[in-house]
Each structure stands twice: as structure tokens, then as C-alpha cells.
């Protein structure tokens, strides 16, 4: 009987405590993101391309990117592309930096839509993330 009297006497305090705890739980950042999903999910490159990925490194495939945002890539070649080759790549959405040739690769910028083009060019041996 004593416990029942205690809860009856202090029920408004318990109600306020429960409301405060629920409010804190709801307002915490982790729970708000989980419940409301206010932050958009950024997909990986692997999630967004549909072409063969055998020439892409695991680092490039796991990089997070959104469509239309440039990606810095290291394009590995069998041999150094000519000036006409660099123009060919730029016409197809891959802006190579001709002065960046080191060993067997060149630095370039492209977006998700043009990564599949790199996978089809016969002189390209590997594509890696450049950041």
C-alpha cells in the first residue's frame, strides 16, 4: 500500500520526468537523423554506375560522390596519350591535365556520367581516385 501511495502522490513528477526524457531523446542529433532522415544519403561510385568496373580500383568504387560533381581521377595508360588523344578525352567529358604525366598515368577530372567512357577506352589500363 505504501508504494501505491508514493506513485499516486508523485505521479505528476513522474509524468514530467517521462516527458522531459522523451523530449531529450527526440531532440538528440542521432535519433533525429535516424527518425527524420534529414541528411540525404550520399551513394558510392559503385552504387551509381552500371558499366564494367574491372578497370576501376576499389578506392574509386568506394568513394562517395553525387551526380554532376567533378571527381579527380588518376587515369593509367598503356602509353602517353597524344595531344589529339587529350582532346578526344575532353570531348568525351574527361578533362586530362597533359602536364601531369608521371610514369603511366595522368591526372584528370570527370563526373559519374563519364566514368563508364573511361572503362571502354582500350588504352586505359586502370582508373583510380585522385584525392
C-alpha positions as CSV (number, residue, x, y, z in Angstrom):
1,X,0.0,0.0,0.0
2,X,2.9,2.3,0.7
3,X,4.3,2.1,-2.8
4,X,0.9,2.8,-4.4
5,X,0.6,5.9,-2.2
6,X,4.1,7.0,-3.3
7,X,3.2,6.8,-7.0
8,X,-0.1,8.4,-6.6
9,X,1.4,11.3,-4.6
10,X,4.2,11.9,-7.1
11,X,2.5,10.9,-10.4
12,X,2.8,14.4,-11.8
13,X,6.6,14.4,-11.2
14,X,6.9,11.0,-12.9
15,X,4.9,12.3,-15.9
16,X,7.0,15.4,-16.2
17,X,10.2,13.3,-16.0
18,X,9.0,11.0,-18.7
19,X,8.1,13.9,-21.0
20,X,11.5,15.5,-20.4
21,X,13.3,12.2,-21.2
22,X,11.2,11.7,-24.3
23,X,11.9,15.3,-25.5
24,X,15.7,14.8,-24.9
25,X,15.6,11.5,-26.8
26,X,13.7,13.0,-29.7
27,X,15.9,16.1,-29.9
28,X,19.3,14.4,-29.9
29,X,21.0,14.6,-33.2
30,X,21.5,10.8,-33.8
31,X,17.9,10.0,-33.1
32,X,16.6,12.9,-35.2
33,X,18.7,11.9,-38.2
34,X,17.6,8.3,-37.7
35,X,13.9,9.1,-37.4
36,X,13.5,12.0,-39.8
37,X,16.4,11.1,-42.2
38,X,17.1,14.7,-42.7
39,X,20.5,14.1,-44.3
40,X,20.5,12.8,-47.8
41,X,22.4,9.5,-48.3
42,X,25.5,10.0,-50.5
43,X,26.0,6.9,-52.6
44,X,29.3,5.4,-53.6
45,X,30.5,5.4,-57.2
46,X,29.8,1.6,-57.3
47,X,26.2,2.3,-56.4
48,X,25.7,4.7,-59.2
49,X,27.4,3.3,-62.3
50,X,26.2,0.5,-64.5
51,X,29.2,-0.4,-66.6
52,X,32.0,-2.9,-66.2
53,X,34.2,-1.9,-63.2
54,X,37.2,-4.2,-63.8
55,X,39.5,-1.2,-64.6
56,X,38.4,0.8,-61.5
57,X,40.2,0.5,-58.2
58,X,38.4,-0.4,-55.0
59,X,39.2,3.0,-53.7
60,X,37.4,4.7,-56.6
61,X,34.4,2.4,-56.4
62,X,34.0,3.0,-52.7
63,X,34.4,6.8,-53.0
64,X,31.3,8.8,-52.2
65,X,30.1,11.1,-55.0
66,X,27.0,12.8,-56.2
67,X,25.9,13.1,-59.8
68,X,27.3,16.2,-61.6
69,X,30.1,16.8,-59.1
70,X,33.6,16.5,-60.6
71,X,35.8,13.6,-59.5
72,X,39.6,13.8,-59.6
73,X,40.9,10.6,-61.1
74,X,44.3,9.1,-62.0
75,X,43.9,7.5,-65.4
76,X,46.6,4.9,-66.1
77,X,47.5,4.4,-69.8
78,X,49.5,1.8,-71.8
79,X,51.3,4.8,-73.3
80,X,51.2,8.6,-73.0
81,X,48.2,10.0,-74.9
82,X,49.0,12.4,-77.7
83,X,47.6,15.9,-77.9
84,X,44.8,14.6,-80.1
85,X,44.1,11.9,-77.5
86,X,43.8,14.5,-74.7
87,X,41.3,16.4,-76.9
88,X,39.4,13.2,-77.6
89,X,39.1,12.6,-73.8
90,X,38.0,16.2,-73.2
91,X,35.3,15.9,-75.9
92,X,34.0,12.8,-74.0
93,X,33.9,14.5,-70.6
94,X,37.3,13.6,-69.2
95,X,39.5,16.7,-68.7
96,X,43.1,15.4,-68.6
97,X,45.9,17.6,-67.4
98,X,48.6,17.0,-70.1
99,X,51.5,18.3,-67.9
100,X,50.6,15.8,-65.2
101,X,52.0,12.7,-67.0
102,X,54.0,10.6,-64.5
103,X,55.2,7.0,-65.3
104,X,52.0,5.6,-66.7
105,X,49.2,7.9,-65.5
106,X,47.7,11.3,-66.0
107,X,45.5,13.3,-63.6
108,X,42.1,14.2,-64.8
109,X,38.6,15.4,-63.8
110,X,35.4,13.9,-64.8
111,X,31.9,13.1,-63.4
112,X,30.0,9.9,-62.8
113,X,28.4,10.0,-66.2
114,X,31.7,9.8,-68.0
115,X,33.4,7.1,-65.8
116,X,31.9,4.4,-68.0
117,X,33.6,6.0,-71.0
118,X,37.0,5.5,-69.4
119,X,36.2,1.8,-68.9
120,X,35.7,1.4,-72.6
121,X,38.9,3.0,-74.0
122,X,41.4,0.4,-74.9
123,X,44.5,2.4,-73.9
124,X,43.2,2.9,-70.4
125,X,44.5,0.2,-68.0
126,X,43.3,1.4,-64.7
127,X,41.3,4.3,-63.2
128,X,42.0,5.4,-59.6
129,X,40.7,8.1,-57.3
130,X,42.9,11.2,-57.4
131,X,42.2,12.6,-53.9
